[in-house]
Amino acid sequence: MQLETFQFPSSPSVYFELRFRMLGRIAVVTLLLGLIGSEVQSAKLADTECGYFNEDQMLKQGGFASPTEHQWLARIVFGKGFEGKIRDNGCLGVLISKRTVLAPAHCFVQYNGEAQAFSVHLGVYNKTAPVGVRVCEKDGYCVRPAQEIKVAEVAIHPEYDSRTLKNSLAVLTLQRDAKIYPNVMPICMPPPHLVNETLVGQTFLVAGLRIREDLRLKTWVNTLSRSFCESKAKALVTSSNTVCGYQTRPEAYYLGAPLVGMQKKGHATQNYYLVGFMIDWRWEDNRIMSSFLAIRNYLDFIYQNANSLIVRS
């Protein structure tokens, strides 16, 4: 076999022209590969109706969560001055359909019995970024603009007690459908076969906006018995309809941060599903213990006040 040898051109200008052409071809091939890769990933994400799950993302426990995970997070917007009546001046919710958000009732109903909410922000990754504006972070993420949708109705659970915070559940109906993008997606509802499973001794994920930091984050939660939680943090709000536990990272989230579990099919995890949302948290021995309202006890009320909910069997 005869091998071809490459001989450098005698003229430097000719050499650099050839070199430029070669680099140009490499750049084009690299760009095409990048586009193909992003299309494949986007197609997989676009095919998901709810509770998008990515194992690589799930394992990363850094200083922030990526914009394309836990996309059901909603930030509640109140009338001017009302935030000051709420703990830490803010609340979160969870998108369960294109037009429905769940949130703690005590984010809306104060002792005068009036529910106050203005709109929700969906797709919020940086809480200081303006809504409706595409933002590029220092970490390299360019995030699609967050959506603002006004609230049409707030349905408060009829047995909600503003003094004890029992049954603290509100169902928000939005004025229009949310636009589903890689950074906005509903969470799946609990599948029937998991509704009666114990919530104690489990590992779930809570994700939300933090009180002292700007970027969205996720944290593991190891659930414990109600009696143990009450013995460690006596002021923590608990009831027979809550689940509690320690967060693996001492991060303070706004109330309403959604707690999710992983639904498996065979030997693979196929999606996240909603377990509950945060109604209270306390510092305990340099750790944070949180309490979550378990929504499985309120499915009838939720289904009566919502539509187009998604359950993956």
C-alpha positions as CSV (number, residue, x, y, z in Angstrom):
1,M,0.0,0.0,0.0
2,Q,1.3,3.4,-0.9
3,L,0.8,6.1,1.7
4,E,0.3,9.7,0.7
5,T,2.6,12.2,2.3
6,F,1.6,15.8,3.0
7,Q,4.1,18.4,2.0
8,F,3.9,21.9,3.4
9,P,3.3,24.6,0.8
10,S,6.3,26.8,0.2
11,S,4.2,29.9,0.6
12,P,3.1,30.8,4.2
13,S,-0.1,32.5,2.8
14,V,-1.1,29.2,1.0
15,Y,-0.4,27.2,4.2
16,F,-2.6,29.4,6.4
17,E,-5.4,29.4,3.8
18,L,-5.4,25.5,3.8
19,R,-5.2,25.5,7.6
20,F,-8.2,27.9,7.8
21,R,-10.2,25.6,5.5
22,M,-9.5,22.6,7.6
23,L,-10.5,24.3,10.8
24,G,-13.6,25.6,9.1
25,R,-14.6,22.0,8.2
26,I,-13.9,20.8,11.7
27,A,-16.0,23.7,13.2
28,V,-18.9,22.8,10.9
29,V,-18.8,19.1,11.8
30,T,-18.6,20.0,15.5
31,L,-21.6,22.4,15.2
32,L,-23.6,19.8,13.4
33,L,-22.8,17.2,16.1
34,G,-23.8,19.7,18.8
35,L,-27.1,20.4,17.0
36,I,-27.9,16.7,16.6
37,G,-27.1,16.0,20.2
38,S,-29.3,18.8,21.4
39,E,-32.2,17.8,19.1
40,V,-32.1,14.2,20.5
41,Q,-32.1,15.4,24.1
42,S,-34.9,18.0,23.4
43,A,-37.0,15.4,21.6
44,K,-36.8,13.1,24.6
45,L,-37.8,16.0,26.9
46,A,-40.5,17.2,24.5
47,D,-42.1,13.7,24.5
48,T,-42.6,13.9,28.3
49,E,-46.1,15.0,29.5
50,C,-45.2,15.3,33.2
51,G,-42.6,14.7,35.8
52,Y,-39.6,14.7,33.5
53,F,-36.8,12.6,34.9
54,N,-33.1,12.6,34.0
55,E,-30.8,10.3,36.0
56,D,-27.7,12.4,35.3
57,Q,-29.5,15.5,36.6
58,M,-30.9,13.7,39.6
59,L,-27.5,12.6,40.8
60,K,-25.9,16.1,40.6
61,Q,-26.2,17.8,43.9
62,G,-24.3,21.0,43.3
63,G,-25.0,24.6,44.2
64,F,-28.1,24.8,41.9
65,A,-30.5,22.7,39.9
66,S,-30.5,22.9,36.1
67,P,-33.3,24.8,34.4
68,T,-34.7,21.6,32.8
69,E,-35.4,19.7,36.0
70,H,-38.2,20.2,38.5
71,Q,-40.0,22.4,36.0
72,W,-43.3,22.3,37.9
73,L,-42.1,24.9,40.4
74,A,-44.3,28.0,40.6
75,R,-43.7,31.3,42.3
76,I,-46.7,33.0,43.8
77,V,-47.2,36.7,43.2
78,F,-49.3,38.7,45.7
79,G,-50.9,42.1,45.8
80,K,-48.5,44.9,46.8
81,G,-47.6,44.7,50.5
82,F,-49.2,41.3,51.1
83,E,-45.8,39.4,51.1
84,G,-45.0,41.0,54.4
85,K,-47.7,39.0,56.0
86,I,-46.2,35.7,54.9
87,R,-43.3,33.9,56.5
88,D,-40.0,34.9,54.7
89,N,-42.0,37.2,52.4
90,G,-42.8,34.6,49.7
91,C,-44.5,31.3,48.8
92,L,-44.1,28.7,46.1
93,G,-46.6,26.3,44.4
94,V,-46.5,23.3,42.1
95,L,-47.9,23.1,38.6
96,I,-50.1,19.9,38.3
97,S,-51.7,20.8,34.9
98,K,-51.5,23.5,32.3
99,R,-54.0,25.6,34.3
100,T,-53.7,24.4,37.9
101,V,-51.3,25.1,40.8
102,L,-51.3,23.7,44.3
103,A,-49.9,25.7,47.2
104,P,-50.3,26.0,51.0
105,A,-53.5,27.7,52.0
106,H,-51.7,29.8,54.6
107,C,-49.9,31.6,51.8
108,F,-53.3,33.2,50.8
109,V,-55.7,33.1,53.7
110,Q,-54.8,35.1,56.8
111,Y,-56.9,35.5,59.9
112,N,-59.5,37.7,58.1
113,G,-60.4,34.7,55.9
114,E,-59.7,36.5,52.6
115,A,-57.7,34.7,50.0
116,Q,-55.3,37.0,48.2
117,A,-53.2,36.1,45.1
118,F,-52.4,38.0,41.9
119,S,-50.5,35.7,39.5
120,V,-47.9,32.9,39.3
121,H,-44.5,32.9,37.7
122,L,-43.5,29.6,35.9
123,G,-40.1,28.6,34.8
124,V,-38.3,30.7,37.4
125,Y,-34.7,29.7,37.7
126,N,-33.2,32.9,39.2
127,K,-35.6,34.6,41.5
128,T,-33.9,38.0,40.9
129,A,-34.2,37.8,37.1
130,P,-36.9,39.8,35.4
131,V,-39.9,37.9,34.2
132,G,-40.3,37.6,30.4
133,V,-36.6,38.2,29.7
134,R,-34.2,35.5,28.5
135,V,-31.3,35.3,31.0
136,C,-27.8,33.8,30.7
137,E,-26.1,32.8,33.9
138,K,-22.4,32.8,34.7
139,D,-22.5,29.0,34.9
140,G,-23.3,28.8,31.2
141,Y,-27.1,28.3,31.2
142,C,-29.3,30.5,29.0
143,V,-32.8,30.2,30.4
144,R,-36.0,30.7,28.5
145,P,-38.0,33.6,29.9
146,A,-40.3,32.8,32.9
147,Q,-44.1,33.1,32.2
148,E,-46.5,35.2,34.3
149,I,-50.1,34.0,34.4
150,K,-52.8,35.7,36.4
151,V,-54.8,33.7,38.9
152,A,-58.5,33.3,38.1
153,E,-59.7,31.5,41.3
154,V,-58.3,30.2,44.6
155,A,-60.1,27.2,46.1
156,I,-59.3,26.8,49.8
157,H,-59.9,23.4,51.4
158,P,-63.1,23.6,53.5
159,E,-61.5,22.2,56.6
160,Y,-58.5,24.5,56.6
161,D,-57.7,25.9,60.1
162,S,-55.6,29.1,60.0
163,R,-54.6,28.7,63.6
164,T,-53.2,25.1,63.5
165,L,-52.5,25.1,59.7
166,K,-54.3,21.8,59.4
167,N,-55.5,20.9,55.9
168,S,-53.5,23.9,54.5
169,L,-54.3,23.3,50.8
170,A,-55.2,25.8,48.1
171,V,-56.0,24.9,44.4
172,L,-55.2,27.8,42.1
173,T,-56.9,28.0,38.7
174,L,-55.0,30.1,36.2
175,Q,-56.6,32.5,33.6
176,R,-55.0,30.7,30.7
177,D,-53.0,27.6,30.0
178,A,-49.3,27.5,30.7
179,K,-47.1,27.1,27.7
180,I,-45.1,23.9,28.0
181,Y,-41.4,24.3,27.4
182,P,-38.3,22.5,28.6
183,N,-38.4,24.8,31.7
184,V,-42.1,24.6,32.3
185,M,-43.9,21.2,32.8
186,P,-46.6,19.8,35.2
187,I,-45.6,17.2,37.7
188,C,-47.3,13.8,37.5
189,M,-50.0,13.0,40.1
190,P,-49.4,10.0,42.5
191,P,-50.2,6.6,40.7
192,P,-52.9,4.5,42.3
193,H,-50.6,1.7,43.4
194,L,-48.5,4.2,45.5
195,V,-51.4,6.1,47.1
196,N,-51.5,3.8,50.2
197,E,-47.8,3.1,50.5
198,T,-46.1,4.4,53.6
199,L,-44.3,7.8,53.4
200,V,-42.1,7.0,56.4
201,G,-38.5,5.8,55.9
202,Q,-38.4,7.0,52.3
203,T,-36.0,9.2,50.3
204,F,-37.6,12.0,48.3
205,L,-36.5,15.2,46.6
206,V,-37.6,18.8,47.5
207,A,-36.8,21.5,45.0
208,G,-37.5,25.2,45.1
209,L,-36.3,28.8,45.3
210,R,-34.3,29.6,48.4
211,I,-34.7,32.4,50.9
212,R,-31.1,33.5,51.0
213,E,-29.9,32.4,47.5
214,D,-31.0,33.3,44.0
215,L,-30.9,30.0,42.0
216,R,-33.3,27.1,42.1
217,L,-32.0,24.1,44.1
218,K,-33.0,20.6,45.0
219,T,-32.2,18.6,48.2
220,W,-32.8,15.0,49.4
221,V,-35.3,14.5,52.2
222,N,-35.1,11.4,54.4
223,T,-38.6,11.0,55.9
224,L,-39.2,10.0,59.5
225,S,-42.0,9.2,61.8
226,R,-44.3,12.0,63.0
227,S,-43.5,11.3,66.7
228,F,-39.8,11.5,66.1
229,C,-40.1,14.8,64.2
230,E,-42.2,16.3,67.0
231,S,-39.7,15.1,69.7
232,K,-36.9,16.9,67.9
233,A,-38.6,20.1,66.7
234,K,-41.6,20.7,68.9
235,A,-42.7,23.9,67.0
236,L,-42.8,22.1,63.7
237,V,-46.3,22.0,62.2
238,T,-47.4,18.4,61.7
239,S,-50.6,16.4,61.6
240,S,-51.9,13.0,60.5
241,N,-51.9,14.4,56.9
242,T,-48.2,15.4,56.8
243,V,-44.8,13.8,56.3
244,C,-41.6,15.1,57.9
245,G,-37.9,14.6,57.8
246,Y,-34.4,16.0,57.6
247,Q,-33.1,17.7,54.5
248,T,-29.6,16.4,53.6
249,R,-28.5,20.0,52.9
250,P,-29.4,22.9,55.3
251,E,-31.1,25.0,52.7
252,A,-34.1,27.2,53.6
253,Y,-36.7,27.1,51.0
254,Y,-39.9,29.2,50.6
255,L,-43.0,27.5,51.8
256,G,-44.8,25.5,49.1
257,A,-41.6,23.9,47.8
258,P,-42.8,20.6,46.1
259,L,-41.7,17.2,47.4
260,V,-41.4,14.5,44.7
261,G,-40.8,10.8,44.5
262,M,-39.5,8.6,41.7
263,Q,-42.0,6.3,39.9
264,K,-40.3,3.1,38.6
265,K,-41.3,0.9,35.7
266,G,-39.6,-2.5,35.8
267,H,-35.9,-1.8,36.6
268,A,-35.9,1.9,35.4
269,T,-37.2,5.2,36.8
270,Q,-39.7,6.7,34.4
271,N,-40.8,10.0,36.0
272,Y,-41.3,12.0,39.2
273,Y,-44.6,12.2,40.9
274,L,-45.9,14.7,43.5
275,V,-45.8,13.6,47.2
276,G,-46.6,16.9,48.8
277,F,-45.4,20.5,49.4
278,M,-43.6,22.2,52.3
279,I,-45.8,23.8,54.9
280,D,-43.2,24.4,57.6
281,W,-39.5,24.0,58.4
282,R,-37.3,24.5,61.5
283,W,-33.7,24.5,62.4
284,E,-32.8,21.6,64.7
285,D,-29.1,21.0,65.7
286,N,-27.6,22.7,62.7
287,R,-30.0,20.8,60.4
288,I,-33.3,21.6,58.8
289,M,-36.3,19.5,59.5
290,S,-39.2,20.1,57.2
291,S,-42.9,19.2,57.2
292,F,-44.9,18.5,54.0
293,L,-48.6,18.3,53.4
294,A,-49.2,14.8,51.8
295,I,-51.5,15.4,48.8
296,R,-52.6,11.7,48.6
297,N,-55.1,12.5,51.4
298,Y,-56.7,15.3,49.4
299,L,-57.0,13.8,45.9
300,D,-60.9,14.1,45.8
301,F,-60.7,17.9,46.6
302,I,-57.9,18.4,44.1
303,Y,-59.7,16.5,41.3
304,Q,-62.9,18.5,42.0
305,N,-61.1,21.8,41.5
306,A,-58.7,20.9,38.7
307,N,-58.7,19.5,35.2
308,S,-56.4,17.6,32.8
309,L,-54.3,16.1,35.6
310,I,-51.8,13.4,34.5
311,V,-51.3,10.1,36.2
312,R,-48.8,7.7,34.7
313,S,-49.8,4.1,35.5
